[in-house]
Structures are given as structure tokens and as C-alpha cells.
């Protein structure tokens, strides 16, 4: 039986594990998320062992703590106290070898092999007994499967040297017959941590292209763009746009997301500081549409993230973005060239009467292109401008022969707007603070040469 001090240490350790579940009031969804997170971590026991703790064990500790307090976390006295439980050294050595041969081999599999080899009586060797022996030997499954590689912190030396771009699901938008997922697409400058981000109904090529255009307008173009291997980031459209703008695309190796830690950390911050509140407002009916969420998020991003001091850089992202390196000035892109770089490119055969079909709509082209195969370039968010090219020569814009929709059918439409809903005080405070910051910034600008913001001559 462990000493009283050892039992106290174990109970203290157990409380440290379950503390996030018992020191605050949580909803069912939050509780399940925290239990899953705690169960996925590696924990160092008071005796030095490194283990993972199953979610059922964590739930049992919580129940015992709520029923008995700290006493409920003390180790229980074993029913087989006084019975020798030391495994033969030969059995332990063989079990260690079997685990090292295949780290994913379970304790039950190892016991069965030991029984078949005649090293342990059938049905006598218990899973917990052998599991503890493997932990003491330093070959628990958590220990041997843990990634041993080390990493170094990396930061780009100046703004726009590299951007990290990624997508995560953040909100569930009310709708029929089921709720729809809203995706947050974010583009983070690796040096300043400045973020340009926006909510979209889908994680697709139009969303990524739209966000990149917004980011380039706001910050200039980057030298490199770092993303994962998802379809929207590995598309030919994006590769072509990067080539035209002089941006080097880089992708993480499969199953190795470590290089995109900064943008992943931003997603965690957004989830904790904004998404939880926004989802509560959606569930309460105080936010209803994508536009409502977009407005709330834009205010939070501008005034609560980009204008706040970052814990790593000790500066605000806005201020750090302004530290332009003299050898690497910001490079701005002509708006028309930027729009043309992200146009979708498709091939069509012109009919005998000089028309083509795009997204189910008929367009008229130059008559001399009849029965020829032409290249069509268009923006999926704006079908009013469809460019026609043939053998490298431009033939201007095609003319629509009917009313145009708001966007391509490849762009998932947002929910129709609902009746205005009452805002919560937090929502109003964030937006009001954002407006006040923008007003103060505008007040410090001088729009007339030789005059200050106060109107006095310099």
C-alpha cells in the first residue's frame, strides 16, 4: 500500500487533471470537448511514468470528486493486498521486446503471445499488471509512439516574406433542413502575425481566391505563401495566380502540419475569444445570418486581435506590420492585374451563331470566332465580365444574353437575410470599440499637405 504522502500526491495529480472540468460551469458540448482534449495529452505521473488517461477514467474521477471531494481522488486499497504481484523478470523482458517490435501492439495481444509461448499461465496475467510493468520500463504505448523529433522556432525576418493560409470550421449557422457550417479562411503574415480573415459558406477555391485578393489589397503581395495540401490550395487556378503575381507557393509535407503553427494558434484564439460567443448568439437567435457573423468577426479582428499586443512579439500586429525592411519594401499590385490573375480559365467551343454557354447562361462573342475553340476567363463572384481569348489574342468581353445571377453556381450562396435581431451588449461593445478606433486613426491623418489633423499649419 502506498504511503499517505504518495496517496496525497496521486490525489493532487488527479485533481490537476480534472481541474478544468470542476472549477467552472460548463455546458455538455464544452465538457465533452475538454474531456477529449485531456484524454489526448501525455501526463507525467508522480512516480515519473508518462501515460495517457482514458476519457472514462477522467469522467470517473470527476464523479468521485463531486461526490466525496478531495478524498474521492485518493487511491483505493487493493482487494488483493498482501498477494505477491511481482512479475518474473523473464516475462517483463519478453513483454518489453514484444512492445518494441510493434509499438501499436496492445497489452492484451502481448499477454496472448506470452501465453502461447508458455511464459504465462492462461488467464492469470492481468492487463493492468502488465501495463504497469511496461510503463515502469518506459515502453508504454504513449511513450514509444510519441514523436521524438524536435523543432526550432521560426519567424520571417520582415513583413510579407511569408504568409500562412489555412481554413477551419468555426460556426453552425441555423438553417433548414439542417444547420450549415461556416468556414473561417485566414491569411497570417509570419513576421507581424497580422491577420486578414473572413467567413465563407464553403472551403473552396472561390473562397480562398477572394480572401487572397483582399489580403493583397490590404498588405501588398507576399514573397511566399505557405499552406497545406487541401484541394483549394493545390488547385491549378491558385498555382497560376501565384505564378502571374510572382508568389512562390509552398505546401507542408503530408501529415506534418508543424510549420503552420502560427495560423493554427490564431484559429485557437479565434475559437476561444470570438467563436464561442458568436455561436451562443446564433443559438439564442441574436445573430441570424452570415452577414451578421461577418460584421461581428470583422470588428473583433480589427480591434481585439490586430490592435492588441501579441504575446510573442510584444507589439501589436498592426504596428509590427509597419516595420518595413528597407531592402524589402511592400509590393503593391495593380487592382486590374490582381483581378485578372485570379480569373477562372475554361475552354468553350463557339456555336455557329456566335454564342457560348457559361454556368448555364448564354453569352455572345465576336462573329469571327464561330465554330472555334476559345479560352474563357471569368470571376466566379462577378459574371458581368467574361473575357474571350483565341490563340493568344484578346477578343474583349462576351455579352450576356439574359439576366445574370449574383455569382457562379460554384460559389455557395449565403443564407437569405432574416429580420434584424437585437444585439447583445458584448456585440455592441466590440463593434463600437472598433468604430472608435477607426475614427481616432482617421483623425490622426493629414489629408492636406502642410496641415496637421487639428488644422494648424506646420
C-alpha positions in Angstrom: 0.0 0.0 0.0 1.4 3.4 -0.9 2.3 5.8 1.9 0.0 8.6 2.9 2.3 11.1 1.2 2.2 9.0 -2.0 -1.6 8.7 -1.9 -1.8 12.5 -1.4 0.5 13.1 -4.3 -1.7 10.8 -6.5 -4.9 12.6 -5.5 -3.3 16.0 -6.1 -2.2 14.8 -9.6 -5.7 13.6 -10.4 -7.2 16.9 -9.3 -4.7 18.7 -11.6 -6.1 16.6 -14.5 -9.8 17.2 -13.8 -9.5 20.8 -12.6 -10.8 22.3 -15.9 -13.9 20.2 -15.5 -14.7 21.1 -11.9 -13.7 24.7 -11.3 -16.1 26.2 -13.8 -19.6 25.7 -15.0 -19.6 24.0 -18.4 -22.2 23.0 -21.0 -22.4 19.4 -22.3 -20.6 20.3 -25.5 -17.8 22.1 -23.7 -17.4 19.3 -21.2 -17.1 16.7 -23.9 -14.5 18.8 -25.8 -12.4 19.3 -22.7 -12.6 15.6 -21.7 -11.4 14.6 -25.2 -8.6 17.1 -25.0 -7.4 15.9 -21.6 -7.6 12.3 -22.8 -5.3 13.0 -25.8 -2.5 14.5 -23.7 0.5 12.9 -22.2 0.7 13.1 -18.4 3.6 12.6 -16.1 2.7 10.6 -13.0 4.1 11.4 -9.5 6.3 8.3 -9.9 7.8 9.5 -13.1 5.8 7.4 -15.6 4.3 9.0 -18.7 0.8 7.9 -19.5 -2.4 8.8 -21.3 -5.6 8.8 -19.3 -8.7 7.4 -20.9 -11.8 9.6 -21.0 -13.8 7.1 -18.9 -11.2 7.4 -16.2 -11.4 11.2 -16.2 -15.2 11.0 -16.0 -15.0 8.6 -13.1 -12.6 10.9 -11.2 -14.9 13.9 -11.8 -17.8 11.9 -10.4 -15.9 10.8 -7.3 -14.6 14.3 -6.7 -18.1 15.8 -6.9 -19.4 13.1 -4.5 -16.6 12.9 -2.0 -14.4 15.9 -2.6 -10.6 15.6 -2.5 -10.9 12.3 -0.5 -12.6 10.7 -3.5 -9.4 11.1 -5.5 -7.2 9.1 -3.1 -6.2 5.7 -4.5 -8.4 2.9 -3.3 -6.9 0.0 -1.3 -6.4 -3.1 -3.5 -8.6 -6.1 -2.8 -5.6 -8.4 -3.3 -3.4 -6.6 -0.7 -0.7 -9.0 0.6 -0.7 -11.1 -2.5 2.6 -11.1 -4.4 2.2 -9.3 -7.8 5.8 -9.1 -9.0 6.1 -10.4 -12.5 9.1 -12.7 -13.3 11.9 -10.8 -14.9 11.8 -13.1 -17.9 8.1 -12.2 -18.6 8.7 -8.5 -18.3 11.8 -8.6 -20.6 9.8 -10.6 -23.2 6.9 -8.2 -23.0 9.2 -5.2 -23.5 10.7 -6.9 -26.6 7.2 -7.5 -28.0 6.2 -3.9 -27.5 9.4 -2.6 -29.1 8.8 -4.9 -32.1 5.4 -3.2 -32.7 4.6 -0.1 -30.7 0.9 -0.4 -31.7 0.7 -3.9 -30.2 -1.9 -3.8 -27.4 -1.3 -5.2 -23.9 -3.9 -7.9 -24.5 -2.0 -9.1 -27.6 1.2 -9.2 -25.7 -0.4 -11.3 -22.9 -1.8 -13.7 -25.5 1.7 -14.1 -27.1 3.2 -14.7 -23.7 0.5 -17.4 -23.0 1.1 -19.1 -26.4 4.9 -19.1 -25.7 4.3 -20.7 -22.4 5.8 -17.8 -20.4 2.5 -17.0 -18.5 -0.4 -19.3 -17.4 -3.6 -18.8 -19.4 -5.9 -16.3 -17.8 -3.6 -15.5 -14.9 -1.7 -12.4 -16.2 -3.8 -9.3 -15.9 -3.8 -6.4 -18.4 -3.4 -3.7 -15.7 -0.5 -5.6 -14.1 1.5 -6.0 -17.3 0.6 -2.5 -18.4 2.0 -1.0 -15.2 5.2 -3.1 -15.7 5.6 -1.7 -19.3 5.1 1.8 -18.0 7.8 1.4 -15.4 10.1 0.0 -18.1 9.5 3.2 -20.2 7.8 1.4 -23.1 4.1 2.3 -22.6 2.3 2.8 -25.9 2.1 6.5 -25.3 5.8 6.7 -24.7 7.0 4.6 -27.7 4.6 6.1 -30.2 5.4 9.7 -29.2 7.1 11.7 -31.9 10.6 12.2 -30.8 11.6 14.8 -33.4 12.5 18.3 -32.1 11.7 21.6 -33.8 13.0 25.1 -33.8 11.0 28.3 -33.7 11.0 30.2 -37.0 10.0 33.7 -37.9 10.3 35.5 -41.1 12.7 38.5 -40.9 10.4 41.1 -42.4 6.7 41.7 -43.3 5.4 39.8 -46.4 8.3 37.5 -46.5 5.9 34.6 -46.0 2.2 34.2 -45.4 0.5 31.2 -43.8 -3.0 30.5 -45.0 -5.5 27.9 -43.8 -9.1 27.2 -43.1 -11.1 25.9 -40.1 -14.7 25.3 -39.3 -16.0 27.8 -36.7 -19.7 28.1 -36.5 -23.0 26.3 -37.2 -25.5 28.7 -39.0 -29.2 28.0 -38.3 -31.0 26.7 -41.4 -33.4 24.1 -42.8 -33.3 21.2 -43.1 -30.1 21.2 -41.1 -27.6 23.7 -39.8 -24.8 24.9 -42.1 -21.1 25.1 -41.3 -19.3 28.4 -41.6 -15.6 28.3 -42.5 -13.0 30.8 -41.4 -10.3 31.3 -44.0 -7.3 33.2 -42.6 -4.1 34.6 -44.0 -1.4 35.4 -41.4 1.8 37.3 -42.0 4.6 35.2 -40.5 6.6 38.2 -39.3 4.0 40.5 -37.8 1.2 38.0 -37.0 -1.2 40.4 -38.8 -4.3 38.5 -40.0 -6.7 39.1 -42.8 -9.6 36.6 -42.4 -13.2 36.2 -43.5 -16.1 33.8 -43.1 -17.4 31.8 -46.0 -20.2 29.2 -46.5 -17.7 26.7 -48.0 -14.0 25.9 -48.0 -13.4 26.0 -51.8 -11.4 27.7 -54.5 -13.6 30.9 -54.8 -13.3 31.5 -51.0 -9.5 31.1 -51.0 -9.2 33.3 -54.1 -11.4 36.0 -52.6 -9.5 36.1 -49.3 -6.1 36.3 -51.0 -7.2 39.2 -53.1 -8.4 41.0 -50.0 -5.1 40.3 -48.2 -3.0 41.5 -51.1 -5.0 44.7 -51.4 -4.6 45.3 -47.6 -0.9 44.3 -47.2 0.7 44.1 -50.6 1.8 40.7 -52.1 4.0 38.2 -50.2 7.2 36.5 -51.4 6.0 33.1 -50.4 2.7 31.5 -49.4 2.6 28.5 -47.1 -0.4 26.2 -47.0 -1.5 22.6 -46.5 -2.2 20.1 -49.3 -6.0 20.6 -49.3 -7.8 20.9 -52.7 -8.4 24.7 -52.7 -4.6 25.3 -52.0 -3.4 22.8 -54.6 -5.6 23.9 -57.4 -4.3 24.9 -60.8 -6.1 28.2 -60.6 -4.2 29.2 -57.4 -0.9 28.0 -58.9 -1.5 30.1 -62.0 -2.4 33.1 -60.0 0.7 32.8 -57.8 2.8 32.5 -61.0 1.3 35.6 -62.5 1.8 37.6 -59.3 5.3 36.4 -58.6 4.4 34.5 -55.4 6.1 31.2 -54.5 3.6 28.7 -53.2 4.9 26.2 -50.6 3.0 23.3 -49.1 3.5 21.3 -45.9 4.5 17.7 -46.3 1.6 15.4 -45.8 0.7 14.7 -42.1 3.3 17.3 -40.9 1.4 20.5 -40.1 4.1 21.8 -37.6 5.2 24.6 -39.9 1.8 26.3 -39.8 1.7 26.7 -36.1 1.1 30.4 -36.1 -2.1 30.3 -38.1 -3.3 27.3 -36.1 -2.7 29.3 -33.0 -4.7 32.2 -34.4 -7.6 29.7 -35.0 -7.4 28.6 -31.4 -7.5 32.3 -30.2 -10.5 33.0 -32.5 -12.3 29.9 -31.2 -11.8 30.9 -27.6 -12.3 34.6 -27.8 -14.9 35.0 -30.6 -16.4 31.8 -31.9 -17.8 30.6 -28.6 -19.6 33.9 -28.0 -20.8 34.1 -31.6 -22.2 30.5 -31.5 -24.1 31.4 -28.3 -25.6 34.4 -30.1 -26.6 32.3 -33.0 -28.2 29.7 -30.8 -30.1 32.4 -29.0 -31.3 34.0 -32.2 -29.4 37.2 -31.8 -27.2 36.6 -34.8 -29.0 35.0 -37.7 -27.2 35.4 -41.0 -23.7 35.1 -42.4 -23.6 38.9 -42.8 -24.3 39.3 -39.0 -21.5 37.0 -38.2 -19.2 38.7 -40.7 -19.8 42.1 -39.2 -19.2 40.8 -35.6 -16.0 39.0 -36.7 -14.6 41.9 -38.7 -14.9 44.2 -35.6 -13.3 41.6 -33.3 -10.4 41.0 -35.7 -9.7 44.7 -36.2 -9.9 46.0 -32.6 -9.4 42.9 -30.5 -6.7 41.0 -32.4 -4.7 43.1 -34.8 -4.7 46.1 -32.5 -3.8 44.1 -29.3 -0.2 43.4 -28.2 0.9 39.9 -29.3 2.4 37.7 -26.5 5.3 36.6 -28.7 6.3 39.8 -30.4 5.4 42.2 -27.6 3.9 44.5 -30.3 0.5 44.8 -32.0 0.3 43.1 -35.4 -0.7 46.4 -36.9 2.4 48.1 -35.5 4.8 45.3 -36.4 3.4 45.2 -40.0 4.5 48.8 -40.4 8.2 47.9 -39.8 9.1 47.7 -43.4 12.6 46.4 -44.2 14.5 49.0 -46.4 15.7 46.2 -48.7 12.2 44.6 -48.9 9.6 47.3 -49.4 5.9 46.4 -49.6 5.0 45.5 -53.2 1.5 46.6 -54.3 -0.4 45.1 -57.2 -2.5 46.9 -59.7 -6.2 46.2 -58.9 -6.9 45.1 -62.5 -3.9 42.9 -62.7 -4.9 41.4 -59.4 -8.4 40.7 -60.5 -7.2 39.1 -63.8 -4.7 36.9 -62.0 -7.5 35.0 -60.1 -9.9 34.6 -63.1 -11.1 31.1 -63.7 -10.0 29.7 -67.1 -12.1 27.3 -69.1 -12.4 26.3 -72.8 -15.6 26.6 -74.9 -16.5 25.9 -78.5 -18.4 28.8 -80.1 -21.6 27.9 -81.8 -22.4 28.6 -85.4 -24.4 31.7 -84.3 -21.5 33.1 -82.2 -22.6 32.1 -78.7 -21.1 30.2 -75.8 -22.6 28.8 -72.6 -21.1 29.5 -69.2 -22.7 28.3 -65.9 -25.9 27.6 -67.9 -26.0 31.1 -69.3 -25.7 32.2 -72.9 -23.1 34.8 -74.0 -22.5 36.4 -77.3 -18.9 36.6 -78.7 -17.3 38.1 -81.8 -18.9 36.5 -85.0 -15.5 35.6 -86.5 -15.0 33.1 -83.6 -17.9 30.9 -84.8 -17.1 27.2 -84.6 -13.8 27.9 -82.9 -12.5 26.7 -79.5 -11.8 29.7 -77.4 -10.4 30.4 -73.9 -12.9 31.9 -71.4 -11.8 33.7 -68.3 -14.1 35.0 -65.6 -14.5 35.7 -61.9 -17.0 33.3 -60.2 -18.1 36.2 -57.9 -18.8 38.5 -60.9 -20.1 37.1 -64.2 -20.6 40.6 -65.7 -17.0 40.5 -67.1 -16.2 37.4 -69.2 -13.0 37.7 -71.2 -12.6 35.8 -74.5 -9.2 34.8 -75.9 -8.3 32.9 -79.1 -4.7 31.7 -79.9 -3.3 34.3 -77.5 -5.3 37.2 -78.9 -7.9 39.0 -76.8 -11.4 39.4 -78.2 -12.8 41.6 -75.4 -15.7 40.7 -73.2 -18.6 38.4 -74.0 -22.1 39.9 -73.8 -24.7 38.2 -71.6 -28.0 37.3 -73.5 -30.0 37.3 -70.3 -30.1 38.4 -66.7 -27.0 37.5 -64.7 -27.0 35.8 -61.3 -25.1 37.3 -58.4 -22.4 34.8 -58.7 -21.3 31.5 -60.3 -23.1 28.3 -59.3 -19.7 27.1 -58.0 -20.0 29.7 -55.2 -22.2 28.5 -52.4 -24.8 31.2 -51.7 -25.2 32.5 -48.1 -28.4 32.2 -46.2 -31.1 34.7 -47.1 -31.2 37.7 -44.8 -33.6 37.5 -41.8 -35.3 40.2 -39.8 -33.0 42.3 -37.8 -32.3 40.9 -34.3 -31.4 42.5 -31.0 -27.7 42.7 -30.3 -26.1 41.6 -27.1 -24.1 44.2 -25.1 -20.9 42.4 -25.9 -21.6 42.5 -29.6 -22.4 46.2 -29.5 -19.3 47.0 -27.3 -16.9 45.2 -29.7 -18.3 47.0 -32.8 -18.5 50.4 -31.0 -14.9 50.0 -29.9 -13.8 49.1 -33.5 -15.6 52.2 -34.9 -14.0 54.4 -32.3 -10.5 53.1 -33.1 -11.0 53.6 -36.8 -12.3 57.2 -36.1 -9.3 58.0 -33.9 -6.9 56.7 -36.6 -8.6 58.7 -39.3 -8.4 61.8 -37.0 -4.6 61.5 -36.8 -4.2 61.5 -40.6 -3.3 64.6 -42.5 -5.1 64.8 -45.9 -3.9 68.3 -46.9 -0.2 68.9 -47.3 1.2 71.3 -44.7 -1.6 70.8 -42.3 -1.9 68.7 -39.2 -5.0 66.7 -38.2 -6.1 69.7 -36.0 -6.0 72.0 -39.0 -2.9 74.1 -37.9 -0.3 74.9 -40.4 3.1 73.2 -39.9 
